[in-house]
């Protein structure tokens, strides 16, 4: 079945992570996403090697499956003319340039909406298009630091600052961008007009501080890092077992009682230090030591079986390859097989949203550089002769 937004045409003028994540989400929802790469070189992630598969950058292939690919030189007038002709019949443009770049190229929002009043422009930047930081470029590392995320990540304030391992603000900004695009499409159905969608890595980082910001608002104090522990409830963290580590989520009184029964420490409920969540949080280090002593008596798998039977949320701490091989991961099609023209068949992360009626096919691999240039330009009305002329002048590739 086609995806729920089949028929929506997206032009992706974005590279590396945040913009391509937005495009990937929309492609998986059924949109026709045309990735427009720069000349020369294309998306910078094409040079993020190693790792590669037969010369194709694994990073690029992961972020750009399910898309068509064209390369256009937007520094040339004819390249801009081609892009503008594509905007006429498209629905969405995604871009993650620095502020002002689109205007300098002559394809800012005011110009785009003259060409197509229905166009939706999704702008994903470091800090957003307004405000005192709007002129600054942004990276995930910097956004994690400025948004407060690094101040709450890691083991303690005494240790060096630590960022989240994944490029969290990049990925989240891409998802926020896709969410904004979908909302703008719904609004366009009512008004007939497009609009700008503006989000950023900075704001993407801020929304991950909901719990910690709640603490700061209520107390006036900034919470610090707690390792794997929760800032508001306990015990809710990773524990070492006889052979490895597991996570245990006893986040309310019901799951707390299940935990102490499962580890044969029901007397802890009679201890005033641990009988409710407030007391457990105040005596967290002592509580962790007591639980840790018990959990180191059995293996992770032993405890997972015991806790599963008790109805207590828990799980192993998987490596990335462990996660790839997990039966549930595979059943939910979160690791899929795609095919690239050069690399052949390879694995990719699948679509994290499932629909009962409109799940789209996700097997198309990322395009090689300029793979669909001829097909795309013909779809927009250009002849083979015109395309060859553009190629000879370095306008397209």
C-alpha positions in Angstrom: 0.0 0.0 0.0 1.2 3.6 -0.7 2.2 5.7 2.2 -0.3 8.2 3.8 1.2 11.2 2.1 1.7 9.7 -1.4 1.5 12.4 -4.0 3.4 15.0 -2.0 6.6 16.1 -3.8 9.5 17.2 -1.7 12.7 18.9 -2.9 15.5 18.3 -0.4 18.2 21.0 -0.5 19.9 19.7 2.6 22.9 17.6 3.6 24.5 15.6 6.4 21.9 14.9 9.1 19.1 17.2 10.2 17.6 18.1 6.8 18.1 14.6 5.4 16.4 13.1 8.5 13.4 15.3 7.7 13.4 14.1 4.1 13.8 10.5 5.1 10.8 10.7 7.5 8.6 12.2 4.7 9.9 9.7 2.2 8.9 6.8 4.5 5.5 8.4 4.9 5.0 8.1 1.1 6.3 11.4 -0.3 8.4 11.6 -3.4 11.6 13.1 -2.1 14.1 14.4 -4.6 17.5 15.0 -3.1 19.3 17.9 -4.8 23.0 17.6 -4.3 25.6 20.3 -4.9 28.2 20.3 -7.7 30.9 19.3 -7.2 31.0 16.6 -4.6 27.4 16.2 -3.5 26.3 15.8 0.1 29.3 16.0 2.5 28.4 12.6 4.0 29.5 11.0 0.8 33.0 11.7 2.1 32.4 10.4 5.6 34.5 7.3 4.9 35.3 4.9 6.2 33.0 3.1 6.7 31.9 2.4 3.2 30.4 -0.4 1.2 32.1 -0.8 -2.2 33.1 2.8 -2.1 29.7 4.2 -1.2 29.6 6.0 2.2 27.6 4.0 4.7 26.6 7.3 6.4 25.1 8.7 3.2 23.3 5.5 2.4 21.7 5.3 5.9 20.2 8.8 5.7 19.1 8.9 2.1 17.3 5.7 1.2 13.9 6.0 -0.4 14.9 9.2 -2.2 15.6 10.1 -5.8 18.9 11.9 -6.5 19.9 14.8 -8.8 22.9 17.1 -8.8 22.4 20.8 -9.7 24.9 23.6 -9.6 22.9 26.3 -7.9 25.8 28.8 -8.3 24.9 29.0 -12.0 21.9 30.9 -13.3 20.7 27.9 -15.3 20.9 25.8 -12.2 18.6 28.2 -10.4 16.2 28.3 -13.3 16.0 24.5 -13.2 15.3 24.6 -9.5 12.6 27.2 -9.9 11.0 25.1 -12.6 10.9 22.2 -10.1 9.3 24.4 -7.4 6.3 25.2 -9.7 4.9 21.7 -9.2 6.4 20.7 -5.9 4.8 20.8 -2.4 7.8 21.2 0.0 11.4 22.4 0.0 13.7 21.4 2.8 16.9 23.4 3.4 19.5 23.6 6.1 21.8 26.4 4.8 23.0 29.3 7.0 20.7 32.2 7.3 20.5 34.3 4.1 22.0 31.7 1.8 18.7 31.0 0.0 18.1 34.7 -0.5 21.5 35.2 -1.9 20.8 32.4 -4.4 17.5 34.1 -5.4 15.4 31.3 -4.0 14.3 32.6 -0.6 10.8 32.1 0.6 9.4 35.3 -0.8 10.7 34.3 -4.3 9.5 30.7 -3.9 5.9 31.7 -3.0 5.8 33.9 -6.1 6.5 30.9 -8.2 4.2 28.6 -6.2 2.0 30.1 -3.5 1.3 26.6 -2.2 5.0 25.8 -1.5 6.0 24.9 2.0 9.6 25.8 2.9 11.1 23.9 5.8 14.1 25.6 7.3 16.3 23.6 9.7 19.2 25.6 11.2 21.4 25.8 14.2 19.3 28.3 16.2 16.3 29.2 14.0 15.8 32.1 11.6 15.1 34.7 14.3 16.7 35.8 17.5 20.2 36.9 18.6 21.9 33.6 17.5 20.1 33.3 14.1 23.3 34.3 12.2 25.4 31.6 13.8 26.0 28.2 12.2 25.2 25.2 14.3 26.4 21.7 15.0 24.9 19.0 17.2 27.8 19.1 19.7 27.4 22.9 20.2 23.6 22.6 20.4 23.8 19.8 23.0 26.1 22.1 25.1 24.0 25.3 24.8 20.6 23.6 25.3 21.7 22.2 28.7 21.8 18.6 27.5 25.5 18.2 28.3 25.1 19.5 31.8 22.7 16.6 32.6 24.6 13.9 30.7 27.3 11.8 32.2 28.1 10.5 35.7 28.6 13.6 37.8 29.6 17.3 37.8 33.1 16.4 38.8 33.6 14.5 35.5 34.3 16.3 32.1 31.1 17.3 30.2 29.7 14.5 28.1 27.4 14.6 25.1 24.7 12.1 24.2 26.4 9.5 22.0 24.0 9.9 19.0 23.6 13.3 17.2 20.4 13.8 19.2 19.7 17.4 18.2 20.3 16.8 14.5 17.9 13.8 14.4 15.3 15.4 16.6 15.4 18.7 14.5 14.8 16.6 11.4 11.8 14.9 13.0 10.5 18.3 14.2 10.9 19.6 10.7 8.8 16.7 9.3 6.2 17.2 11.9 6.0 20.9 11.0 5.7 20.1 7.3 2.8 17.7 7.9 1.0 20.4 10.0 1.6 22.9 7.2 0.2 20.5 4.6 -3.0 20.1 6.7 -3.3 23.8 7.0 -2.7 24.2 3.2 -5.7 21.9 2.6 -7.8 24.5 4.4 -6.3 27.7 3.1 -4.7 26.8 -0.2 -1.5 28.5 0.8 1.9 27.3 1.9 4.1 28.7 4.7 7.6 28.7 6.2 8.4 26.0 8.8 11.3 27.0 11.0 13.0 24.8 13.6 16.5 24.3 14.9 19.0 22.1 16.6 19.0 24.4 19.6 15.3 24.0 20.1 15.5 20.3 19.4 17.9 20.0 22.3 15.8 22.1 24.7 12.7 19.9 24.4 14.8 17.0 25.7 15.1 18.8 29.0 11.4 18.6 30.0 12.0 16.8 33.3 15.1 18.8 34.2 13.5 22.1 33.3 10.5 21.1 35.5 12.9 20.7 38.4 14.6 24.1 37.6 11.3 25.9 37.3 10.1 24.5 40.7 13.3 24.8 42.7 15.4 27.5 41.0 18.3 25.0 40.8 19.8 23.3 37.7 19.9 19.6 38.1 23.2 17.8 37.2 24.1 14.5 35.5 22.9 11.3 37.2 24.5 8.6 35.0 21.6 6.4 33.9 19.4 7.4 36.8 16.1 9.3 36.6 15.9 12.8 38.0 12.5 12.3 39.6 11.9 8.7 40.4 13.9 5.7 41.7 15.1 3.0 41.2 15.2 3.7 37.5 18.6 3.0 36.1 21.3 0.5 35.0 22.6 -2.1 37.4 25.5 -4.4 37.1 24.7 -8.1 37.3 27.0 -11.2 37.6 28.0 -11.0 34.0 27.0 -7.6 32.4 24.5 -4.8 32.9 20.7 -4.4 32.7 18.2 -1.6 33.1 15.5 -1.7 35.7 12.5 0.7 35.7 10.8 0.6 39.1 9.3 4.1 38.4 6.3 3.9 40.7 5.2 2.3 43.9 3.6 -0.7 42.1 6.8 -1.5 40.2 8.9 -0.8 43.3 7.0 -3.5 45.2 7.4 -5.9 42.3 11.2 -5.3 42.3 11.8 -5.9 46.0 9.6 -9.0 45.9 11.5 -10.4 42.9 14.9 -9.9 44.6 13.6 -11.2 47.9 14.2 -7.9 49.7 10.6 -7.1 50.7 11.8 -5.8 54.1 13.0 -2.6 52.2 9.5 -1.4 52.2 9.5 -1.3 56.0 12.6 0.9 55.9 11.6 4.6 56.2 14.5 5.5 53.8 12.9 3.6 51.0 9.2 3.3 51.6 8.1 6.0 49.1 9.6 7.6 46.1 10.6 10.9 47.9 12.6 8.9 50.4 14.1 6.7 47.8 15.3 9.7 45.8 16.8 11.3 49.0 18.7 8.0 49.8 19.4 7.0 46.2 23.1 6.1 46.6 22.3 3.8 49.6 19.4 2.2 47.7 21.5 1.5 44.6 24.1 -0.2 46.7 21.5 -2.5 48.3 20.0 -3.4 44.9 23.3 -3.8 43.2 24.5 -6.3 45.8 21.5 -8.5 45.1 21.7 -8.2 41.3 25.3 -9.3 41.2 24.3 -12.7 42.4 22.7 -13.7 39.1 23.3 -13.2 35.4 21.5 -10.6 33.3 19.4 -13.2 31.5 18.5 -14.8 34.8 17.2 -11.5 36.2 15.5 -10.5 32.9 13.5 -13.8 33.1 12.6 -13.2 36.8 11.6 -9.5 36.2 9.6 -10.3 33.1 7.7 -12.9 35.0 7.1 -10.3 37.8 5.9 -7.7 35.3 8.7 -5.4 36.0 10.1 -3.3 33.1 13.7 -4.3 32.4 16.1 -5.1 29.6 19.6 -5.8 28.5 22.0 -3.0 27.5 22.6 -4.0 23.9 25.4 -3.1 21.6 24.3 -1.7 18.2 25.0 -5.0 16.5 23.0 -6.8 19.3 20.1 -4.4 18.6 20.3 -5.1 14.8 20.0 -8.9 15.4 17.3 -8.7 18.1 14.2 -10.7 17.1 11.9 -7.9 18.0 13.9 -5.4 16.0 13.6 -7.7 12.9 10.0 -8.4 13.5 9.1 -4.7 13.6 11.2 -4.2 10.4 13.5 -1.7 12.0 16.4 -3.3 10.2 15.6 -3.6 6.5 17.4 -4.6 3.4 17.9 -2.0 0.6 19.8 -2.0 -2.6 22.2 0.7 -3.9 23.3 0.8 -7.5 27.0 0.5 -6.5 27.0 -1.1 -3.1 24.4 -3.7 -3.8 22.2 -5.0 -1.0 22.9 -3.6 2.5 21.1 -3.1 5.8 19.4 0.2 6.9 17.2 1.4 9.7 13.5 1.1 8.9 10.4 3.3 9.4 9.6 3.7 13.2 5.9 4.3 12.6 3.5 1.6 11.5 0.1 2.1 9.8 -2.7 -0.4 9.6 -3.6 0.6 6.0 -0.8 2.7 4.4 2.6 1.2 5.1 4.9 2.3 2.2 7.6 0.2 0.6 11.0 1.1 2.0 13.4 -1.1 0.0 14.8 1.6 -2.3 18.4 2.3 -1.4 20.1 5.8 -1.4 20.9 7.1 -4.9 24.4 7.2 -6.3 25.5 10.7 -7.2 23.2 12.0 -10.0 21.5 8.7 -10.4 18.1 10.0 -11.3 19.0 13.3 -13.0 17.7 12.4 -16.4 14.5 10.8 -15.1 13.7 13.8 -12.8 14.4 16.5 -15.4 12.3 14.7 -18.0 9.5 14.5 -15.4 9.7 18.3 -15.1 9.5 18.7 -18.9 13.1 18.9 -20.1 14.1 17.1 -23.2 17.1 14.7 -23.6 18.9 17.4 -25.7 18.4 20.0 -23.0 19.7 17.6 -20.3 22.8 16.8 -22.3 23.5 20.4 -22.8 23.1 21.1 -19.1 25.5 18.3 -18.3 28.1 19.6 -20.8 28.1 23.0 -19.1 28.3 21.5 -15.6 24.8 22.7 -14.6 23.6 19.2 -13.7 25.3 15.9 -13.1 
